[in-house]
Amino acid sequence: MIYVDGKTLDLEKTIRVARGHETVKLDSDARAQMEESREAVVKAIERGGETYGINTGFGELEKIVIDKKQALQLQKNLIHSHAATTGPPVEEEVIRAMMLHRANALAKGFSGVRAEVVDTLLAFLNKRLTPVVYSKGSLGASGDLAPLAHVALALIGEGKIMVKGEPKPAIEVLEGEGIEPLVLQPKEGLGLINGTQYMTARGALCLYDSVRILLHAQIASAMSVEVMLASVRSFDHRIMDARPHPGQGRVAKNMLSLLKDSPLVASHRKCGKHQDAYTLRCIPQVYGACSDALEYARGVLELEMNSATDNPLVFVDTGEIISGGNFHGEPIALSLDFAALAVSEIGNFQERTIYRLVDPKLGALPPFLTKEEGLNSGYMMAQYAAAALVNENKVLSHPASVDSISSSAGQEDHVSMGATSANKLRTIVDNTATITAIHLLLASQAMDLSKHSPAPATKAAYDVMRKKIPFIENDEQHIMAETMATARNILDGGEILEAVGGIVNIG
């Protein structure tokens, strides 16, 4: 059970709800705060006067005052008009994270909506109801209006909800589940859609996956250090202490743990070689910098998960309702663009190692890791595939956050484009996962072609790969695309991290 309190949501809890379908409930203290906030809105309505989002139009239309009799229609119209996404459907896990994050933001008690709104969001999560949302259409200020409006549509019994892979009318699904559609009260339509929850939700899932990819990349790189007879002296803690970036030190420690008691490393300890190629020697420096970038992004996203991103905000101590700009996604957009650079570099760095594994001029391994080169092309095309993915990542790494297109008749004259940052990060993460799987695949093949045994930790990774992918003697034995797909499934399943984690602690 996870209690939604507006304060303690983090990446792990997000994963538990989005992917693990853990039960959620509104915290009792948060419920009381929401009730106080709602009472402040009710009093503001009774006092009369103009209050943005309650009895005015939205954006550039804020100057138009809405009659009290039309207050409920105003909120419903807002949802209808703003549900304007397009493109491919958003994945269930992202929508679940969106609903969790929006519920948590409302639970802080600054939005002036009824607790019933959060209860309904959480009922959707607990009953595994997924509104249909499409992935394009948000400018990231005023928040992720369009994707959140599609969620709000389902809450009021309109739009679509996915049932067993098929979109069904929301009202039919709610009736079947015994959920009363919300009748939005003043301020509640705006409260549901004015926030950064699409970019934050997608970004959080990407970050979780990125950290795991980076751990797999370190394992694959340790295997490559062994089979390419590289030195471990470059991971000496004294070198790291002389340049004490946290990530660099963590990765160096991980590499030494992964390579501990390696007969392959011991076999060439006195070979007289002083320096290795950068993709073998600079693993702590490159992966460490990427790790620090991901840690920074995580900090930004976890802070955002527990923030009030609505507008206007309700302050119960004074009863004031104040307009501001917490919906602006700039912090998220910048951090996700930074993460995109880091994840792209993880893939870029590994592809160069993959290239070294298949080029006999750069090491002691057979050409393209095959025994009968010429008759067999071996893993030649696996490197091509990795290079193609790296190329796409480089194109996608251009930051979306440096762009802005004015909207709402100039009222919203600078927007974050954070949703674009999140969408392209998802593709980069997916590409880099496949590059890492290819790296693990080739490093395992190279181990079979080596003369000595690997370290216990890297042997554990090799054993996981060999349970599903045998040593490839010749091209006739397999279709490369299928073998690469199997390697990717192994990575996604986390079996390697579990096996290696049983021997050494890396993180």
Residue, then its C-alpha position, 0 to 999 in steps of 0.5 A: m500500500i502506498y499513501v499519497d500525501g503530496k510529500t514522499l513520492d519517489l522513483e521507486k514508488t512510481i515504479r511500484v504503482a506504474r508497473g507493479h500495480e501496487t494499491v494506493k490510498l489518499d493519506s488522511d492528513a492530506r485529505a484534511q489539507m485538501e478539504e481546507s483548500r477547497e473551503a477557501v475556494v468556496k469562500a472565494i466564490e461566495r465573496g464574488g469578484e474575479t478569480y482566474g480559472i474559477n469564473t474567468g476564461f483561460g490563457e488569453l481569455e482570462k479577461i472574460v468573466i463567466d456567469k455563476k450559472q455557467a461555472l460547471q460548464l466552464q470546467k467541462n468545456l475546458i476538458h473538451s477543448h484541451a483534450a487535443t493530443t495526437g500521435p501514437p497512444v501513450e503506454e499504460e505505465v506512463i498514464r498510471a504514473m501520470m495519474l499517480h503524480r497528479a493525485n500527489a500534486l493535488a494532495k498537497g492542498f494548494s489546488g482547491v479541489r475536492a478530495e473526491v477528485v484524488d479518490t477517483l484518480l486513485a480508484f482508476l489506479n487500483k482498478r487498473l483503468t487506463p484512459v486513452v491518451y496520445s503522446k503528442g500535443s503538449l508544449g510543457a507550459s501551461g504544463d501538460l494540458a493536452p495529455l492531462a485533459h484526456v485523463a480528465l475526460a475519462l474521470i468525467g465519464e467521457g473519452k476512452i478507457m483501454v480494456k484488454g487492449e481495446p478502447k471502450p467508451a469511458i462511461e460504459v467502463l465506469e458503470g461496469e466498475g461501479i465508479e461515479p463519473l466526476v461532476l467537476q466543480p469550479k477550479e477542478g477542471l483546471g486543477l486536473i490539467n494544469g501541471t507537468q505530470y506527463m513529462t515527469a511521469r515519462g521521464a521518471l520511467c526513463l530514468y529508472d530504466s537508464v540507471r539499469i542500462l548503465l549497470h548492464a553497460q558496466i558489466a558488459s564493459a568489464m567483460s570487454v576489459e577481460v577479453m581485450l586484455a586491458s589493464v585494471r590499473s586505470f581503475d585505481h582508487r588513487i586516480m579517482d581520488a585525484r579527481p573526485h567526481p562521485g560517479q567516477g568513483r562509483v564506477a571505478k569501484n564497480m569495475l574493480s568489483l566486477l573484475k575481482d579474481s579474474p584469471l583473464v586479467a591475471s594472465h597479462r598482468k606483466c605484459g608491459k602494456h601501459q595504456d589502453a584505448y579510451t573505451l577501456r581505460c576511461i570507463p569510470q570517467v565516461y560512465g561516471a559522468c553519465s551516472d552523475a547526470l542521471e542522479y541530477a535528473r532524478g533529484v529534479l524529478e523527485l522534487e517535481m513529483n512532490s510539488a504543487t504545479d497548479n495555477p492559481l494556487v490556494f493558500v489556506d492561511t490567508g485565504e488568498i488565491i494567487s496566480g503564478g507559473n509553477f506549471h512551467g516545465e523548464p526544470i523538467a525539460l532541461s533535466l530530461d535533455f541532460a539525461a538524453l545526452a547521458v544515455s546517448e553517451i552510454g550507447n555511443f561509448q559502448e558502440r566503440t567497444i563493440y567495434r573493437l570486439v569485431d575488428p581483429k586489428l584492434g585486439a587478439l580476437p578472431p575477425f567478427l568473433t567467428k571461427e571461419e571468417g569469409l564463409n561466416s560474417g559472424y557479428m559484423m552486422a551486429q555492430y552495424a545495428a549498434a552504429a545505426l542506433v547510435n546515429e539516431n540517438k545523436v540526432l535525438s540528443h538535440p535539446a528540445s528545451v532550447d526551442s519555444i513557440s508562442s501560444s495562446a495569442g502571446q499570453e504563453d509566449h515561452v514554453s518548455m517543450g518538456a514533453t518533447s524532451a520526454n518523448k525523445l528520451r524514451t526512444i534514446v533509452d530504448n535504443t541504448a538498451t538494445i546497444t547494451a544487449i548487443h554489447l553483452l552478446l558480443a562480449s559473451q561470444a568473445m569470452d568463448l574465444s578467450k584462453h582463460s576464465p573470466a572473473p566470478a562476477t562477469k562469469a555470472a553474466y556470461d552464464v545468464m546469456r548462455k542459458k538462452i543464447p549458445f556460442i555461435e559456431n557459424d552463421e547458419q546456426h542463427i538469424m542475427a536479428e533473433t539473437m539480438a532480440t533474445a539478448r534484449n529480452i535478457l537485459d529487460g528481464g533483469e536476470i543479469l543484474e540479479a545474477v551478478g548482484g549475488i556475487v558483488n554489490i554494484g550500484 
